[in-house]
Amino acid sequence: MRPKLTVLTLAVRGLDRAVAFYRDGLGWPTKGIQGADIENGAVAFFKLENGLILALWPQSSLAADAGLPEGGAH
């Protein structure tokens, strides 16, 4: 069995701006920001070629999930 990358997760400082860049600038399809009503739940998914999904999360959400300060560990 060959390993396959299916989800690529990026932490972004401005989720709205990042969504606009990938959706409007690159033309990638998305349903927009989902889960904004859940604490640290806002995320946007983009379905790309060959089943690859790009997931954009606010940097603060991923930092909270990892137990790190928002600016990251130094």
N, C-alpha and C positions, 0 to 999 in steps of 0.2 A: 504494500500500500504506500502510495506516495503522499507525503504531507502536502496540505493545501491551505493557503491563507484565505480565510473567508471574511474576517472582520478586521479592519484597520481602525484603531481608535486614536483620535487626536484630541489633546486638551487645547482649548482656545481661550483667549482672554475676553473676546467679545463674540458671543454665540450668534447674535443677530447679524453682525458684520460678516462673520465667517460664512453663515448660511447664504447671505446675499452674494458673496464672492463666488462660492461654488455653484449656486443655483443660477444667478444672473450673469456672472462673468464667464463661467465655464459651461453653462447650460446643462449641468448635471441634475437629474430628476430627484425630487424629494417631496415628502408630504409636509415639510416644514418642521418647526420645533414641536416636539411632543413631550408630555410629562412636566410641563412648566408649573403645574399646580401641585407637584410633589417636591418636597424639600430635596435638593440635590438631584432632581430627576429629569431636568430639562436636557433634551438630547435631539440631535437631528441626524437622520440616516440618509445616505445617498446610495442608491443601487447602481453599481458600476458594471463593467464587462466581466464575463466569466464568473458571475456569482459573487464578486467581491463587493463588500459593503463598507462604506466609509462612515464612521460614527464620530460626530463632533460633540464633545462635552465641554461645558465650562470648566476652566482650569480649577476653579474653587470646588467644584463637585468632585473631581477626581482626587484633589488633594484631601478633601474630607474623607473620601472612601479609603484612601491609603493612610489616613492618620497623620498627614504631613501639614505643615503650615502652607497657606495658599501660595506663597512665593517659592515653595519647594524646599528641599533639604539642602543645606550648604555645608 
